[in-house]
């Protein structure tokens, strides 16, 4: 009887563990490799300006999203936990965008009012 209870407990414990197929991890690893290759190609083709920085940031965000979703298991967490992680991150990005606009405004005002007359 003790062995039956132990077997049931072991089976019950295994039912709560989550096993992901190895194929998922291999596909994500390949996607990370491809995105890293694209990021390298941005430098290889000597792209400049906003296109360069935009592509590098896009590839960086895609890689970070894959890592957080799959390797940190956020894709399988409750929605509340996902929101607890992603909403503050979104707020930080909004505040950074506001600071960028404000910095441009300040820079343009300095050029307008502090540059020597032509």
Beta strands, then each sheet from edge to edge (+ up, - down):
end
